[in-house]
Structure formats: structure tokens, C-alpha cells
Amino acid sequence: MNREPGLERGLGLPHVFAIAAGAMISSGLFILPGLAAEKAGPAVILSYAVAGILALPTLLSKAELTTAMPKAGGDYFYISRSMGSAVGTVGGFASWFSLSLKGAFALTGMAAYAALITDVPIAFLAAFFCVAFVAANLIGVKQAGRTQVIIVALLLGALGYFVFGGMPAVSVQRFSPFAPNGVGAVFATAGFVFISFGGLTKIASIAEEVKRPTLNLPLGMILALLVVTVLYSAVVFVTVGVLPAQDLHASLTPISDAARMFGGKAGEAVIAVAALLAFISTANAGIMSSSRYPLAMSRDHILPDFIRRINRKFRTPDVSILLTGGFMLVSVLFLKIEMLVKVASTLLLMLYLLANVAVILMRESKVLNYQPKFRSPLYPWTQIVGILGSVFLIVRMGLMPITAGALFSAVMFLWYLVYVRPRSYRGYALMRVVERLTAKELTDYSLEDELRGILRERDEIVEDRFDALIKTCAVLDISGRTDLKGFLEQASARLSDRLGMSNKELEKLFYEREQESSTVLKEGVAIPHVVVPGEHKFAVLVARSREGIEFSEENPRIHTVFLLAGTRDERNFHLRALAAIAQLMQHARFEKRWMQARGEDELRDLILLGRRTRYPVPPHAPDADPV
């Protein structure tokens, strides 16, 4: 049986920044300022700033979620794992459609700029570009990432020229009246231009293809948002200050028009080329990122299985890319620009809201295998601000996009009922929260199992002999208080068969060892260890007692116990196992998590996923046999 190829981890920090920033520096900057200024007046500058500020809480939430679960599908993946397949189905399709629509918007913008130098109709040009980018994405993610870095570097240089070259030409009179349509229009326009920050969502969707995702994802996302928010505000300020209002409102190429005002034909040419590069980067990133949603949904049986196929030569999801390209092609040919923007922005805002809810549910579920490397600050207030901000902007978008979003959600929920529900079930964090509130066990351990696999892949954990022992060792989760004798009696009964000796004999060895010198490592933790007769034998038992085991008068409450028993020829591994346990105990959160663990499976996972030095051994080496 041939193993399905995986996606290639070929993207570093420059690629993450370039994909996120390049996805934002496009239609939101080169097309929308004119349409947005017509709605808000010169105060459109504040609309862009407000949209960027309101994106920050969600950025922090997404950074946390993607470092905990760096998997293809971004929003869909962590929404489904926190709220279940029903909400995940709606969220997955919303992510796919919104990012595809944003990509289609970029293709339309690219065609509009290309139409300045050719007589070919815009729709035909957009369709041609769509086909070209689909072909490019089929070849590989690494090549697309390298291209993105070059394009974004050129973009930043061109926009720097625009800002510093245009400042002397800014006319203060053009900013009066500043907000002719009132403050409400400023916030409504912030919702309208919110699609400009959709690049953050894009990078989350390709997290599975990022090297060192726990560092590169949050750092790249934060840098991209900061740089782009400042750049947007500066560029829009110059544009509003240079162009007459009537020219600005009627233009689909406002930045290029403003460059012509102060830089002549040369300035217009620089920005026209920059705009084309920006649209190229956005369309390319749009196909690359949005195509990962059908891939992730197919893996979870929300879409047919054939969509998950990965090309063995290029390691790209070719079917998913072709499907996404087809949807974008239909969009550029038949949908109007403003409709594209409003529908896509509404869906993005809904996804941003759900991302903040997902962080709250994952944290409150107390699932121990949810271990983000980046934790959103000021929890839960950051998430509450993100939720309220998204709701506010959705309301300000108007009745039409809200109705469209509601109808979309209803259709996707119907798809869940008819197609998904009979085929797919998984545990999710919301059920863990309900369990905590009702004290009833309502779901299985599938979420923890999946998160364990993700953490192993994320942290590149290579299993060693100690891990193999822990996976099969005896685990005691003791209820109520007990003394040392009672505990050793239970433990010896569980270990005796593994070591080929009687309960009483083993119990005596452990008891005498404890009398010689205490095996308490530190307060609340003990590691009783003995040498047993024979050869090639080694066994481990793990125990937890919330109420505490009374080892002695000096140590009346031991909550964590590792029992080790091995023959003399296992001395080296015996010492290695003691060192592994000592390393696990050094981590500040270990004991708190140990006491919170729901049962044997979570106790094992705490050890299996703990940070420590691992010593993989060849399969036929003496240390390779765990028993």
C-alpha cells in the first residue's frame, strides 16, 4: 500500500511575511480607496486604521490557534476542532468562498490595470490570469513563496516612493470636510475595507507548509499587520490629499492616478507596475491558500475523498487547486466588484468572530493536548474585543450582506445534515466545556488523540524507548488517600506479571528501598526504583493521587509517582529513564496539568509530549526492547 504524500514544509519567515503582507497589499489598496472615499470622505484614512486595529485581536487569536494546530485549512481546522463539524462545515466553506472571492477581486483589479495598456476586455484578462496562476500553483509551494518575497520587496519599495514622493503634493484643503457622512460612515467603511486584511487568514490556511510554525507564523503575521496598517494609512492619506474628490470617487486605479498627479507619466508607470505585482501576489496567494480548505475538508469527509489527493511529483493538492481556480474563474466572469467585496468581507468578519470564540473554547475545555507556543495576551478580553468588533462591523455592513451571509450559512448547514453528518464524527472542545459544567462524560478521546499527533509532528518528537514504555505501561489513578503500604500493594500487583515475579516479593523490594532512603524527588513527586533479578527486564508504572499518598510523616501528600524496576543489565537505561523523569518535572506547568488530567490517556500524553532529551535507538540495539 502506497503512503499518501504529505505537503512540503518549504516556507520560512520571509515567505510567511510576504504571503500575508502581499495578500493585503493589493485590491484593498489599489482599487478600494476610491470606492471607500465616496462612502466616508477623507475620513477613509481612519476607516483603514480602524479595520487594522480591529484585526489585531483576531490576529492574536489566530496566532495562538495556528501554533497549537499548524494544519492545512486554517480557520476551518480549528473551528471544527473547537465547535464541531456542523460549525466547521459552515466555517470551512465560508473560508474557502471568502478567500476565493478575494482572489477573484485581485484578478479583476489586475485586469483593470492591464487594460490601461491593452484593448482586451477586463473579464477576459482576469480569466486568463486565473488560468495562469492555477498552473503556477500546481507546480509547488516553495517556488510560489520565493516569487512572493521578491514581489513584496519591490512593492514596499514602490509604495515607499509613493508616500515620500507624494507628501509634498498633499493639499490640506482636500481633507475638509473630513467626515461629510458622519462617524457612522467611517465605521461602515471600515467593514467595507476589512477584506484588505484577509491576508492574515490566508497564511493560517497554509500553516502545514511552514517551517518552524510556532515561531514563524505568529512573528510573520504580526509584522505583516503592523507594516501593512501603517502603509495603508500613509498611502491613502497621500491619495486623498493629492486627487480631487470627484476624480478619486470615480477611479478604479486611484493610487496610479495620484502618482500621475505628482510624478507624471513616470510616477504613474511605477505604481501601475507595482499594482500589477501586488495583484499577482494576491491572486497567487489566494489560489494557494484557499485551495487548502477543500483539501482539509476532504480529509474530514466534508467533501468527497478524491479532493484530498496530493500530487506525488510536486506535493501540491492538485484537485483542490483546480476546483478553487474554477470557482474563481466563475466569480471574475459573472460577479460585480462591489458585490465581491461585501460578500467576502461579511464572510471574513464571521470567520474572525469564530476564531476568537475558538480560543475561548479551547482554553476553557482544559484539553491538555492543546499546547500553543504563542498564547494570546490579556485573555479573554482580547477575544471579547475581537468578537464585539466583528459583530459591530457586520452590523454596519448593511442588510444585504448580512442576509447573504445568513442564507449562505443555512445552505452550508443543510449540506452538513445531508452529506457530512452520516459520514463524519469527531470530538470537539465545546463538548469538553459542557462536560465540565455537567460533570458527565459526553464524548470520546478522539480530539486528544488528534492533537497528540499534531504536537508530535509540530515539535518533531522522535519516539525513544522511554516513550515506548510509557505508551504501554500500567497507570494508576488513585481516588482517595492511601498510605505507602497500600499503594505499593496496588502497584506491585500491576507490575508483577511484567517482571515475572510475585506481588509480595516486588512489594518487599520497593518497601525496603524506601526505608533505606527516600525516593521523593521534590514536594509531591516520588520515583521509587529497584533492581530485580533476571536479565533484559524493565517496567514502569505511573500513578497519580489527587488526595495524596502518605510516603512518610515528612512527605504526607505525594501526588505524582513513577515506579521503575529493572534488571542489572538495564542499568544504563535505568539512569536514562530517571533523567527523563527529572527533566519532565522541571517544567513549571507539568504538575498543574498532571492534577487537571481527565484520566489515564491524558496522564500518558503529558509524559509522551513533554519536552526532554530523547535518545532514539536502532531497532536491534539492546535498549530497543521495552520489556
C-alpha positions, 0 to 999 in steps of 0.5 A, a space after each residue: 500500500 502506497 503512503 499518501 504524500 504529505 505537503 512540503 514544509 518549504 516556507 520560512 519567515 520571509 515567505 510567511 511575511 510576504 504571503 500575508 503582507 502581499 495578500 493585503 497589499 493589493 485590491 484593498 489598496 489599489 482599487 478600494 480607496 476610491 470606492 471607500 472615499 465616496 462612502 466616508 470622505 477623507 475620513 477613509 484614512 481612519 476607516 483603514 486604521 480602524 479595520 487594522 486595529 480591529 484585526 489585531 485581536 483576531 490576529 492574536 487569536 489566530 496566532 495562538 490557534 495556528 501554533 497549537 494546530 499548524 494544519 492545512 485549512 486554517 480557520 476551518 481546522 480549528 473551528 471544527 476542532 473547537 465547535 464541531 463539524 456542523 460549525 466547521 462545515 459552515 466555517 470551512 466553506 465560508 473560508 474557502 468562498 471568502 478567500 476565493 472571492 478575494 482572489 477573484 477581486 485581485 484578478 479583476 483589479 489586475 485586469 483593470 490595470 492591464 487594460 490601461 495598456 491593452 484593448 482586451 476586455 477586463 473579464 477576459 484578462 482576469 480569466 486568463 490570469 486565473 488560468 495562469 496562476 492555477 498552473 503556477 500553483 500546481 507546480 509547488 509551494 516553495 517556488 510560489 513563496 520565493 516569487 512572493 518575497 521578491 514581489 513584496 520587496 519591490 512593492 514596499 519599495 514602490 509604495 515607499 516612493 509613493 508616500 515620500 514622493 507624494 507628501 509634498 503634493 498633499 493639499 490640506 484643503 482636500 481633507 475638509 470636510 473630513 467626515 461629510 457622512 458622519 462617524 457612522 460612515 467611517 465605521 461602515 467603511 471600515 467593514 467595507 475595507 476589512 477584506 484588505 486584511 484577509 491576508 492574515 487568514 490566508 497564511 493560517 490556511 497554509 500553516 502545514 507548509 511552514 517551517 518552524 510554525 510556532 515561531 514563524 507564523 505568529 512573528 510573520 503575521 504580526 509584522 505583516 499587520 503592523 507594516 501593512 496598517 501603517 502603509 495603508 494609512 500613509 498611502 491613502 492619506 497621500 491619495 486623498 490629499 493629492 486627487 480631487 474628490 470627484 476624480 478619486 470617487 470615480 477611479 478604479 486605479 486611484 493610487 496610479 492616478 495620484 502618482 500621475 498627479 505628482 510624478 507624471 507619466 513616470 510616477 504613474 508607470 511605477 505604481 501601475 507596475 507595482 499594482 500589477 505585482 501586488 495583484 499577482 501576489 494576491 491572486 497567487 496567494 489566494 489560489 494557494 491558500 484557499 485551495 487548502 480548505 477543500 483539501 482539509 475538508 476532504 480529509 474530514 469527509 466534508 467533501 468527497 475523498 478524491 479532493 484530498 489527493 496530493 500530487 506525488 511529483 510536486 506535493 501540491 493538492 492538485 484537485 483542490 487547486 483546480 476546483 478553487 481556480 474554477 470557482 474563481 474563474 466563475 466569480 471574475 466572469 459573472 460577479 460585480 466588484 462591489 458585490 465581491 467585496 461585501 460578500 467576502 468581507 461579511 464572510 471574513 468578519 464571521 470567520 474572525 468572530 469564530 476564531 476568537 470564540 475558538 480560543 475561548 473554547 479551547 482554553 476553557 475545555 482544559 484539553 491538555 493536548 492543546 499546547 500553543 507556543 504563542 498564547 494570546 495576551 490579556 485573555 479573554 478580553 482580547 477575544 471579547 474585543 475581537 468578537 464585539 468588533 466583528 459583530 459591530 462591523 457586520 452590523 454596519 455592513 448593511 442588510 444585504 450582506 448580512 442576509 447573504 451571509 445568513 442564507 449562505 450559512 443555512 445552505 452550508 448547514 443543510 449540506 452538513 445534515 445531508 452529506 457530512 453528518 452520516 459520514 463524519 464524527 469527531 470530538 470537539 472542545 465545546 463538548 469538553 466545556 459542557 462536560 465540565 459544567 455537567 460533570 458527565 462524560 459526553 464524548 470520546 478521546 478522539 480530539 486528544 488523540 488528534 492533537 497528540 499527533 499534531 504536537 508530535 509532528 509540530 515539535 518533531 518528537 522522535 519516539 525513544 524507548 522511554 516513550 515506548 514504555 510509557 505508551 504501554 505501561 500500567 497507570 494508576 489513578 488513585 481516588 482517595 488517600 492511601 498510605 505507602 503500604 497500600 499503594 505499593 500493594 496496588 502497584 506491585 500487583 500491576 507490575 508483577 506479571 511484567 517482571 515475572 515475579 510475585 506481588 509480595 516479593 516486588 512489594 518487599 523490594 520497593 518497601 525496603 528501598 524506601 526505608 533505606 532512603 527516600 525516593 521523593 524527588 521534590 514536594 509531591 513527586 516520588 520515583 521509587 526504583 529497584 533492581 530485580 533479578 533476571 536479565 533484559 527486564 524493565 517496567 514502569 508504572 505511573 500513578 497519580 493521587 489527587 488526595 495524596 499518598 502518605 510516603 512518610 510523616 515528612 512527605 504526607 501528600 505525594 501526588 505524582 509517582 513513577 515506579 521503575 524496576 529493572 534488571 542489572 543489565 538495564 542499568 544504563 537505561 535505568 539512569 536514562 529513564 530517571 533523567 527523563 523523569 527529572 527533566 519532565 518535572 522541571 517544567 513549571 506547568 507539568 504538575 498543574 496539568 498532571 492534577 487537571 488530567 481527565 484520566 489515564 490517556 491524558 496522564 500518558 500524553 503529558 509524559 509522551 509530549 513533554 519536552 526532554 532529551 530523547 535518545 532514539 535507538 536502532 531497532 536491534 540495539 539492546 535498549 530497543 526492547 521495552 520489556 
